[in-house]
Each structure stands twice: as C-alpha cells, then as structure tokens.
Amino acid sequence: SSGINAEYGDNLPFQNIPLSCACGKVNTLEHCLSCALGGYVYMRHNNIRDLTANILLEAGCKDVEVEPQLLPISGETFNYRSAITENSARLDVSARGVWSPLDKVYTDIRVFNSLAPTNNRQSVDDTFRRHEREKILNYNDRVIQVEKATFMPLVFSTTGLMGPKAEVFYKRAATLLSNKTGHTYSDSIRYIRLRLSFCLLKTILISIRGYRGNCFTRFNSYDNDFNLII
C-alpha cells in the first residue's frame, strides 16, 4: 500500500507507521520522502546512479565510471554564474560510446520529491524542465569546454516518472542494448524501464518503512566491572 500512497498522494492513511518521525516532525508521506535522517534520500539517488552505470555496461559502452572527477579549471569562463567551478567537482556517471564510439558523455542524476511544496505547485512538465535546467546551468558549459564531452541531466520523480532528457538517454541505451544482445528494441526499453521503476519503488518503500532512530548503543568497558576467572 505504501507504493500506492507514493503514487496517489499524501492523503491516503498509513498503516503500521509511527505518527512522528525520529527527527521530531510529523510523519507524513511528503516528510518520509524528504527526511535526510537514515540516509534514504542518498540511497535513492545512489541506487539509480549505480543502475545507470550497469545498464551502460550491459549496453556495451566503454570507460564507464561512477562519480568521475572533473578536470580542474584552468582559466575557462562560463556563461552562467551558477556553474560549478570547484576543482573537486564530480558527476554521477560517465561513459564512452553512447552517442558515437569515441564520444564521452557525463550524466548527473536527481530524484525529486513530487509532494514537496517546491515541486507540487508546478505542473509535472514544468517541474522536470526546471530541474533539468538547474543541472544544465551547473555543469553543461564546464563539461563542454573542459572535458570536451556532452552532458545529460537525468531527472526522476518519486512517482516513477523521468524527464525528457532522461527519456532520450535511456532510449539510446536501449538501442545499444538491442544491437548488442540481438533482442528487439521494445524488449530492451521495457527491460530498462522495469529495472528503473523497481529501483525507484524499492528505495521509496524503504524511505517510508525504514528505521530512522539510533539503534546503536556504544558500550563503554570502563564503566563496567568484570570478574575474570583464569
């Protein structure tokens, strides 16, 4: 039922879920998907990141790397003030052979909470365009000028949708997978979409059902007396 709640909104009743989160706030569905306590927000992102890398490997792409570090900037100027300029900057996945055999592409992933106030005030299409544009303003110029590569923002919602650029990217991955395995394109794109959907669903359910308290108690041996029998 948690998956149904995540798809249809925050008004359906919870079952067997505490009324208050361990952080002290009311345990609504929107809060479950946004609360950083427990690391479930990062888990959601990292699972999609790792799955994307695995899909590219299965599709026959070369030089697939998770969290590749970008080359340092050496005097380049960028069009937008929001461009990321730190020398320690990393993106989520890079690979060669997606668009052409020698071309390299960098991707950065975002999974946004559809129920968050900053997202549910806009239409779905406008929300996806806003998140994609933020990623493009942050990284596109740097990837083109410094890395001599292309950049693709891969944006997902917690309801299981993906943005237009992610659609183009995974359709291309399906074409490569179809060419490599001999399966039809329709089977390949269905395979990729199912894996992405189940990956998102699992991490959303964990965000709702997962434990956010502190289950670890440090044991201090100095506060205890032991009678050792030798």
MISEKE-281146 format. One record per residue (C-alpha): residue in one letter; z, y negated, x; residue number from 1. Coordinates in Angstrom, 2 decimals. Each point is the difference from the previous one (the first is absolute). Layout:
<sites>
+------+---------+---------+---------+-----+
: code :       Z :       Y :       X : pos :
+------+---------+---------+---------+-----+
:    A :       Z :       Y :       X : NUM :
...
+------+---------+---------+---------+-----+
</sites>
This chain:
<sites>
+------+---------+---------+---------+-----+
: code :       Z :       Y :       X : pos :
+------+---------+---------+---------+-----+
:    S :    0.00 :    0.00 :    0.00 :   1 :
:    S :    0.55 :   -2.35 :    2.97 :   2 :
:    G :   -3.73 :    0.06 :    0.74 :   3 :
:    I :   -0.73 :   -0.93 :   -3.61 :   4 :
:    N :    2.48 :   -2.86 :    0.22 :   5 :
:    A :   -1.65 :   -1.28 :    3.18 :   6 :
:    E :   -3.36 :   -0.02 :   -1.73 :   7 :
:    Y :    0.96 :   -1.52 :   -3.35 :   8 :
:    G :    2.60 :   -2.59 :    0.94 :   9 :
:    D :    3.67 :   -0.77 :    0.30 :  10 :
:    N :    0.98 :    0.46 :   -3.65 :  11 :
:    L :    0.22 :    3.78 :   -0.19 :  12 :
:    P :    3.53 :    1.47 :    0.30 :  13 :
:    F :    1.17 :    1.57 :    3.25 :  14 :
:    Q :    1.53 :    3.47 :    0.03 :  15 :
:    N :    2.70 :    1.07 :    2.46 :  16 :
:    I :   -0.36 :   -3.19 :    2.07 :  17 :
:    P :    2.98 :   -2.30 :    0.77 :  18 :
:    L :    0.08 :   -3.30 :   -1.84 :  19 :
:    S :    0.80 :   -1.87 :    3.24 :  20 :
:    C :   -1.73 :    0.30 :    3.37 :  21 :
:    A :    2.04 :    0.57 :    3.16 :  22 :
:    C :   -0.94 :   -3.56 :    1.03 :  23 :
:    G :    1.89 :   -1.33 :   -3.04 :  24 :
:    K :   -2.91 :   -1.02 :   -2.22 :  25 :
:    V :   -0.98 :    1.40 :   -3.39 :  26 :
:    N :   -2.06 :    3.15 :    0.47 :  27 :
:    T :   -3.19 :   -0.88 :   -1.88 :  28 :
:    L :   -3.31 :    1.65 :    0.79 :  29 :
:    E :   -1.26 :   -3.22 :    1.60 :  30 :
:    H :    3.06 :   -0.07 :    2.26 :  31 :
:    C :   -0.35 :    3.68 :    0.94 :  32 :
:    L :   -3.53 :   -0.65 :    1.25 :  33 :
:    S :    0.99 :   -3.14 :    1.94 :  34 :
:    C :    3.44 :    0.75 :    1.44 :  35 :
:    A :   -0.15 :    0.40 :    3.77 :  36 :
:    L :    3.24 :    2.00 :    0.08 :  37 :
:    G :   -0.74 :    3.60 :    0.95 :  38 :
:    G :   -3.32 :   -0.77 :    1.68 :  39 :
:    Y :   -2.13 :    1.16 :   -2.94 :  40 :
:    V :   -2.26 :   -3.08 :    0.03 :  41 :
:    Y :   -0.92 :    0.71 :    3.63 :  42 :
:    M :   -0.41 :    3.70 :   -0.76 :  43 :
:    R :   -2.52 :   -0.83 :   -2.75 :  44 :
:    H :   -2.07 :   -2.09 :    2.43 :  45 :
:    N :    0.25 :    2.44 :    2.92 :  46 :
:    N :   -1.04 :    3.01 :   -2.07 :  47 :
:    I :   -3.20 :   -1.75 :   -1.10 :  48 :
:    R :   -0.59 :   -1.08 :    3.61 :  49 :
:    D :    0.36 :    3.54 :    1.36 :  50 :
:    L :   -2.09 :    1.50 :   -2.80 :  51 :
:    T :   -2.79 :   -2.51 :    0.68 :  52 :
:    A :   -0.03 :    1.01 :    3.67 :  53 :
:    N :   -0.17 :    3.68 :   -0.97 :  54 :
:    I :   -2.88 :   -0.64 :   -2.41 :  55 :
:    L :   -1.96 :   -1.79 :    2.74 :  56 :
:    L :    0.60 :    2.89 :    2.39 :  57 :
:    E :   -1.17 :    2.50 :   -2.61 :  58 :
:    A :   -3.09 :   -2.16 :   -0.58 :  59 :
:    G :   -0.93 :    0.29 :    3.69 :  60 :
:    C :    0.90 :   -3.52 :    1.16 :  61 :
:    K :    0.82 :   -0.44 :    3.67 :  62 :
:    D :    2.77 :   -1.88 :    1.82 :  63 :
:    V :    2.25 :    0.05 :   -3.07 :  64 :
:    E :    3.26 :   -1.76 :    0.83 :  65 :
:    V :    3.11 :   -0.81 :   -2.03 :  66 :
:    E :    1.56 :   -3.42 :    0.57 :  67 :
:    P :   -2.45 :   -1.10 :    2.73 :  68 :
:    Q :    1.18 :   -3.00 :    1.98 :  69 :
:    L :   -2.40 :   -2.92 :   -0.02 :  70 :
:    L :   -1.30 :   -1.52 :    3.21 :  71 :
:    P :    1.84 :   -3.17 :    1.09 :  72 :
:    I :   -1.54 :   -3.35 :   -0.85 :  73 :
:    S :   -1.55 :   -1.86 :    2.92 :  74 :
:    G :   -0.89 :   -3.46 :   -1.28 :  75 :
:    E :   -1.75 :    0.95 :   -3.24 :  76 :
:    T :    0.35 :   -2.34 :   -2.97 :  77 :
:    F :    0.03 :    1.20 :   -3.58 :  78 :
:    N :   -1.13 :   -1.62 :   -3.23 :  79 :
:    Y :    3.25 :    0.47 :   -1.88 :  80 :
:    R :    3.54 :   -1.07 :    0.90 :  81 :
:    S :    1.38 :    3.24 :   -1.50 :  82 :
:    A :   -1.78 :    2.12 :    2.63 :  83 :
:    I :    2.36 :    2.35 :    1.83 :  84 :
:    T :    0.04 :   -1.05 :    3.66 :  85 :
:    E :    2.86 :    2.02 :    1.48 :  86 :
:    N :   -1.04 :    2.11 :    2.96 :  87 :
:    S :    2.12 :    2.87 :   -1.32 :  88 :
:    A :   -1.89 :    0.14 :   -3.33 :  89 :
:    R :   -1.05 :    3.39 :   -1.33 :  90 :
:    L :   -2.09 :    1.18 :   -2.92 :  91 :
:    D :    0.39 :    3.25 :   -1.92 :  92 :
:    V :   -3.03 :    2.18 :    0.81 :  93 :
:    S :   -3.09 :   -0.39 :    2.18 :  94 :
:    A :   -2.99 :    2.31 :    0.40 :  95 :
:    R :   -3.57 :    0.16 :    1.24 :  96 :
:    G :   -2.94 :    1.32 :   -1.97 :  97 :
:    V :    0.89 :   -1.23 :   -3.47 :  98 :
:    W :   -2.92 :   -2.42 :   -0.46 :  99 :
:    S :   -2.10 :    1.02 :    3.04 : 100 :
:    P :    0.55 :    2.45 :    2.90 : 101 :
:    L :    1.31 :   -2.58 :    2.50 : 102 :
:    D :    1.46 :   -2.61 :   -2.33 : 103 :
:    K :    3.80 :   -0.25 :   -0.14 : 104 :
:    V :    1.90 :   -0.93 :   -3.12 : 105 :
:    Y :    3.62 :   -1.12 :   -0.34 : 106 :
:    T :    1.86 :    0.38 :   -3.28 : 107 :
:    D :    3.27 :   -1.39 :   -1.27 : 108 :
:    I :    1.73 :    1.48 :   -3.03 : 109 :
:    R :    2.07 :   -1.61 :   -2.73 : 110 :
:    V :    1.57 :    1.66 :   -3.02 : 111 :
:    F :    1.23 :   -2.69 :   -2.38 : 112 :
:    N :    2.44 :    0.40 :   -2.87 : 113 :
:    S :   -1.95 :   -0.61 :   -3.20 : 114 :
:    L :    3.19 :   -0.90 :   -1.90 : 115 :
:    A :    1.20 :   -2.66 :    2.45 : 116 :
:    P :   -0.01 :   -3.54 :   -1.47 : 117 :
:    T :   -2.46 :   -1.22 :    2.65 : 118 :
:    N :   -2.50 :    2.65 :   -1.10 : 119 :
:    N :    0.38 :    0.52 :   -3.75 : 120 :
:    R :   -0.80 :   -3.64 :   -0.83 : 121 :
:    Q :   -3.63 :    0.51 :    1.07 : 122 :
:    S :   -2.70 :    2.35 :   -1.16 : 123 :
:    V :   -0.41 :    3.19 :    2.02 : 124 :
:    D :   -3.30 :   -1.17 :    1.48 : 125 :
:    D :    1.43 :   -3.37 :    1.06 : 126 :
:    T :    3.04 :    1.68 :    1.54 : 127 :
:    F :   -2.14 :    2.31 :    2.09 : 128 :
:    R :   -2.20 :   -2.88 :    1.13 : 129 :
:    R :    3.07 :   -2.01 :    1.03 : 130 :
:    H :    1.49 :    2.80 :    2.08 : 131 :
:    E :   -3.34 :    0.80 :    1.63 : 132 :
:    R :   -0.56 :   -3.66 :    0.83 : 133 :
:    E :    3.44 :   -0.28 :    1.62 : 134 :
:    K :   -0.82 :    2.92 :    2.29 : 135 :
:    I :   -3.43 :   -1.43 :    0.82 : 136 :
:    L :    1.44 :   -3.42 :    0.86 : 137 :
:    N :    2.57 :    1.67 :    2.25 : 138 :
:    Y :   -2.23 :    2.33 :    1.98 : 139 :
:    N :   -3.74 :   -0.26 :   -0.64 : 140 :
:    D :   -0.84 :   -2.76 :    2.49 : 141 :
:    R :    2.10 :    1.57 :    2.74 : 142 :
:    V :   -1.53 :    3.46 :   -0.44 : 143 :
:    I :   -3.53 :   -1.41 :    0.07 : 144 :
:    Q :    0.48 :   -2.37 :    2.93 : 145 :
:    V :    2.40 :    1.93 :    2.22 : 146 :
:    E :   -0.49 :    3.66 :   -0.90 : 147 :
:    K :   -3.75 :   -0.35 :   -0.73 : 148 :
:    A :    0.54 :    2.22 :   -3.00 : 149 :
:    T :    0.16 :   -0.20 :   -3.80 : 150 :
:    F :    3.07 :   -0.30 :   -2.21 : 151 :
:    M :    0.73 :    1.57 :   -3.39 : 152 :
:    P :    3.10 :   -0.74 :   -2.10 : 153 :
:    L :    1.07 :    3.09 :   -1.96 : 154 :
:    V :    2.08 :   -1.17 :   -2.95 : 155 :
:    F :    1.65 :    2.29 :   -2.55 : 156 :
:    S :    2.25 :   -0.55 :   -3.00 : 157 :
:    T :    3.01 :    2.09 :   -0.93 : 158 :
:    T :   -1.88 :    1.01 :   -3.16 : 159 :
:    G :   -2.51 :    1.90 :    2.15 : 160 :
:    L :   -2.88 :   -2.49 :    0.03 : 161 :
:    M :   -1.82 :   -1.15 :    3.11 : 162 :
:    G :   -1.75 :   -3.27 :    0.80 : 163 :
:    P :   -3.78 :   -0.53 :    0.18 : 164 :
:    K :   -0.14 :    0.16 :    3.80 : 165 :
:    A :    2.08 :    3.17 :    0.05 : 166 :
:    E :   -2.44 :    1.51 :   -2.51 : 167 :
:    V :   -2.90 :   -0.78 :    2.35 : 168 :
:    F :    1.88 :    1.40 :    3.00 : 169 :
:    Y :    1.00 :    3.31 :   -1.56 : 170 :
:    K :   -3.43 :    0.48 :   -1.58 : 171 :
:    R :   -1.45 :   -0.31 :    3.50 : 172 :
:    A :    2.58 :    2.52 :    1.24 : 173 :
:    A :   -1.07 :    2.34 :   -2.81 : 174 :
:    T :   -3.64 :   -0.31 :    1.09 : 175 :
:    L :    0.94 :    0.89 :    3.58 : 176 :
:    L :    2.16 :    2.88 :   -1.20 : 177 :
:    S :   -2.82 :    1.29 :   -2.18 : 178 :
:    N :   -2.46 :   -0.12 :    2.91 : 179 :
:    K :    2.40 :    1.85 :    2.28 : 180 :
:    T :    1.21 :    2.72 :   -2.36 : 181 :
:    G :   -3.10 :    0.54 :   -2.12 : 182 :
:    H :    1.92 :   -0.62 :   -3.22 : 183 :
:    T :   -1.46 :   -2.30 :   -2.61 : 184 :
:    Y :    0.90 :   -3.68 :    0.03 : 185 :
:    S :    1.68 :    0.29 :   -3.40 : 186 :
:    D :    2.26 :    2.79 :    1.28 : 187 :
:    S :    0.80 :   -1.96 :    3.14 : 188 :
:    I :    0.94 :   -3.23 :   -1.78 : 189 :
:    R :    2.04 :    1.96 :   -2.55 : 190 :
:    Y :    1.84 :    1.71 :    2.85 : 191 :
:    I :    0.82 :   -3.33 :    1.67 : 192 :
:    R :    1.10 :   -1.69 :   -3.24 : 193 :
:    L :    2.23 :    2.93 :   -0.95 : 194 :
:    R :    1.72 :   -0.04 :    3.39 : 195 :
:    L :    0.55 :   -3.75 :   -0.18 : 196 :
:    S :    1.28 :    0.19 :   -3.59 : 197 :
:    F :    2.48 :    2.79 :    0.73 : 198 :
:    C :    1.12 :   -1.76 :    3.19 : 199 :
:    L :    0.78 :   -3.15 :   -1.98 : 200 :
:    L :    1.62 :    1.89 :   -2.86 : 201 :
:    K :    2.32 :    1.97 :    2.29 : 202 :
:    T :    1.24 :   -3.11 :    1.80 : 203 :
:    I :    0.47 :   -1.87 :   -3.30 : 204 :
:    L :    2.07 :    2.85 :   -1.42 : 205 :
:    I :    2.08 :    0.03 :    3.17 : 206 :
:    S :    0.52 :   -3.76 :   -0.35 : 207 :
:    I :    1.35 :    0.55 :   -3.51 : 208 :
:    R :    1.98 :    3.20 :    0.55 : 209 :
:    G :    0.92 :   -0.36 :    3.68 : 210 :
:    Y :    3.58 :   -0.55 :    1.17 : 211 :
:    R :    0.74 :   -3.49 :    1.34 : 212 :
:    G :    3.68 :    0.33 :    0.81 : 213 :
:    N :    1.59 :    0.75 :    3.37 : 214 :
:    C :    0.58 :    3.74 :    0.19 : 215 :
:    F :    0.95 :   -0.01 :    3.69 : 216 :
:    T :    3.63 :   -0.47 :    1.03 : 217 :
:    R :    0.68 :   -0.46 :    3.68 : 218 :
:    F :    2.61 :    2.40 :    1.36 : 219 :
:    N :    2.40 :   -1.55 :    2.49 : 220 :
:    S :    1.67 :    2.69 :    2.07 : 221 :
:    Y :    2.53 :   -2.47 :    1.43 : 222 :
:    D :    1.63 :   -0.41 :   -3.41 : 223 :
:    N :    0.62 :    3.72 :   -0.36 : 224 :
:    D :    2.40 :    2.37 :    1.70 : 225 :
:    F :   -1.14 :    3.43 :    1.07 : 226 :
:    N :    2.12 :    2.99 :    0.95 : 227 :
:    L :   -2.12 :    2.05 :    2.35 : 228 :
:    I :    0.99 :    3.59 :    0.53 : 229 :
:    I :   -1.28 :    1.39 :    3.30 : 230 :
+------+---------+---------+---------+-----+
</sites>
